[in-house]
Structure formats: C-alpha cells, structure tokens
C-alpha cells in the first residue's frame, strides 16, 4: 500500500520554483491499479518519476511517502537505491530507448542485476518464465535491442522492471507510442502482472482515459499540479463531477462519433503556468462554472465512498 | 485530385541485398477534391512511406502518383509541386526553428514563395489565416514556439500550408502527440478547411480519429490494402478479420475489452498468401491469391473468407 501525504515536488529554475506537483495526497491500495490521467504538464509524470528517481532540477519540497508502512526516502537519491527496482520500480515513458544499444539484452540484464549485487543465475528461471508471460521467445536475450520491434522492447522493459517483484510499479505512458492491437496486449499483460501477484499495486500514467476505463480500478485526474478528482473507474467515467473531468471526457473522440453527427469541442484556453500559479482553483480560467468563490482554494468534497473532487461547485450527494 | 496507381516501395534486404522487402506493395487509391481520406494501419504497415512518396521525400520503386493528371515524378520544379502539396508531421515541437518567432516563420514563406506581395498585404493575409484556424493573431504571432501548446503549433503548421495556398495536405499522425483537450481542435480545423475544398490524406493508427474526421477509409497491413471504402460502412460493417481485430482493440469508455487473444507475432508469410494469414484466426490453405471484392457500394475487401452477406466462412 502506498500512502502519499501533502507531497510537493517543484522544479528549480532561474525564475523560481515551478510547482509541478503541489500538495498532493492519495493512496494506492494493495492489489489495485490506479490510473493517473491529465493533460501534458499537469504533473503526472513528475509525480511518477518523483516517487522513484528524484533528482535535480526536481526538488522535494515537502510531504511524506509511505510504502507498505515504511517511509520511502524519495528525497535522498542515494538512500533510494535500497528501494528502487526492489520495492518500487518504473517503466519509463520512453521505455523503447531504455535498453543499452551496445549490449545484448541478456548481458544488459546481467549488468543491472550485478549492480544491485544479485546473481543472474538465481533469477534466470524467473526471467524466462516472465518472458513467456509477455509472449517473448527466450532467444531475445541473445539479441540486441535494435532487432526488436517497439512493442517487443516495451514488453522487455516491463519484464526487467518487475524482475525483483517490486511492491509498487509505476507505468508512465507505456502504451502511447504503440498500435491499438499492441496497446491492448500490453495493457492486459500489465494488469495480469498485478493479478499474478508479481507486483502488489500499479500506478498507470496516461493521457488516454479510455485506456484507463479498460484496466484501472480507480482513476485519479490531475490538473496543473493538483488533484482534481479521484474515484472508482465507473464513478469517474459515468458520473464525473469536476468540470475539468467532464470536459475532458466530452472532448474524447471515440469510434461511433463522427463530426457530421456531433461536432466535439476541445477545452478552450491553456493550463496556467506553474511558476506563479493562480490563487484558488487552478482550473478557474477555463471553467464555465467560474464564480468568485473559486478564488479561494477549492475544498475536498466527498460525494460517495471513494469518490472525491476538489471543487467549490460540486455538492455532496449532488 | 490525387491518384495513386499500383504504388510500390521495395527495399533490398538480406545478404548482399538479394531479397526484396516490400514496405508498400501494389497500392492504389485516390483522393478527390475536398475529401479527407484516412489511411489506417499499425506501425510498419507502410502508411508513412506512402505519405513520404506523395511528398516526394522518397522515390517509389513501382507504380506512379498522379496529381491533377500529371505524374509527379515528371514535375521538374519541386517548388511548384510543394506550393500545392504540403505535409504535416507528428512532432510539432521539432518542426519549428526554436529561435524564430512565429511571424518570422510566416515571413519566410513570403520571401520564398511570394516575394511580389508587400509586407503589409502579407501580414493581413497571415492574420486572416491564423483567425481561420481558430487562433488569436495578436496572442500568437510575437511568440516563440516553446511558448505555445502542441495543439496551437500543429494548427499553425496547417496555417503555414494554407498561406502557401496548398490544395493537398499529407497529415501524418498529426495529433498523436497532443492532449485530448486540444487534439479535437486540430481535427475540427482540418474539417473546416476540407469543407472549403482542401484535400487531406489523414494518416493515423487511431481508428476513432479516422472515424471522426474522414470521408473514406483505407485499412493497410504490411504494405497492402486489406479493406477500403466509405468510412461509415467500413466501421459499421468491418469485413476483414484484421479490421475487426483493430476495432476490437480500440479502447473506449463504452465497452470493456473482451479477453480475446491477440496474436502479435508473424513475419514469414509465403508469397501469394494473404499477408494477414499467420495472425488471422480464420487463416487456412485457401487464403491465397486474394483480390478485392466489392461487398456493397463503395466498400471493398480483400479476403477470401467473406461471403455475400458479410459473414465469414470458417
């Protein structure tokens, strides 16, 4: 179980701090796949990276992270070595470029394991079993990354990231560059990893809400460094409450919608810059329900069990 | 307006380049005036290669491309060609020179293509085009590319093509890098321009975007067309097993994926067999020498398993 309380991760720039993740509190329960969605620049990748690989220019400003009851020293890059890859692991956004092009894949895995003081032979069996799980032949270990397709590399990185059965896996935009058929296969494989108990819980970061509808247990929507809404997948998709979530869902082109039948519209305006974010609700500039009260920080409203939104305009039991 | 006839692109592979790999294999289609045609396929299906051949960035090894009744290979003056045919690509952030402001980028078009037009006249035109794509010129023109969002940059690339007065656009995965909230604006811009007579070849792997935007759809697999026709017909009644598999895999918020098995493998298909043969759940020894069959008005499929009613024989 992951518990994040009041986490603040800022980027240091010459003009001041960019508040990429600003006072974020949430949980990921055991056996759960939490989907994290939002526009680019909303801080979702910063949050994911911050939990594993916090290094300058990203700065830890405040908050607490606990994994399985133990405090995770994310602010200390050196001390995190004891947890990274073993307790918490990440499939990075550009997993396809994560492999060393000059090493055969088997040799590369051996080197990573050595750097963690683990004997390759002791995990060989697990490795081969995992390769089978993601539908890769054993001979890929004797191949160079260039010989693999994008989808194969993605699955390979997935196997490497989870080789030591970490408690928490962060998957950052792993399917954005894949074809629909490969995307479906990779998503189902990731969920399968959780169901087989290889990882306890997963944070699945994506900008594509329809992917989350397929695989996530709960969905968290972020906007401009803050959480907008969190809820069970069905709650978010069928009964979105935050105006941002609503607009995001209606701007989604899906098979079955044609411009001749229904012209979709995007969300006008742009997210605020986070160097000096506006006071109060960060979505107010683009929000159709904007009101004076929105200049104050939005309250956390619990609508039903598990379903919360940060908005003045959302009424409990509405 | 644009006609592609038996187009092929073969690369030499293997020892001493003796074997041929067909990235595009005998593809024919046409795009009419004021029409958006989407070219849908997985990566490696040759969709980008087709786009690049139309843009004359690579040379075909077979077949020809006819634009306004002229074979494009015979057009000696490339500038004349590019005045009519323009391309937009996936990554708007790397399409711009980062040290030029937007108005300077537009000014360069004048210097290159329309030196006879005065600066005042040109800046009026620029303003009009920027308004046409739904942006506010006073907010946009004085900015550097990094100060704008991906959606805005992508629309400005469309504006650039319009300033040149292009008649045909090759739009290669132009929204796959954009956010959900802005990608729809780019599509709506394309649709608006189409209604004014622009023709677009819309290359994508995202079926929902293809369905939303295009008039006709071409489904491509490993360099060959599997199915093509009127967009609504292809999506409402997909005939080819490959089209069906693609449609099944699209994530939507209406329906959860079935746990059906997807075969991701398959490389060696014997010649004369259907290219989808090894991944196809229905594939057997009869899947040879496939040709296009007309299933209904403007809906064609290349699959021996499709019967007259559109059902499959197992």
Interface residues (C-beta under 8 A of the other chain):
Chain A: X39 X40 X135 X149 X150 X151 X176 X178 X179 X180 X181 X182 X183 X184 X185 X187 X188 X207 X208 X209 X210 X211 X213 X214 X237 X247 X248 X249 X251 X252 X253 X254 X255 X256 X257 X258 X259 X263 X264 X265 X266 X267 X270
Chain B: X42 X43 X44 X149 X150 X151 X176 X179 X180 X181 X182 X183 X184 X185 X187 X188 X191 X205 X206 X207 X208 X209 X211 X212 X213 X231 X232 X235 X245 X246 X247 X248 X249 X250 X251 X252 X253 X254 X256 X257 X259 X262 X264 X265
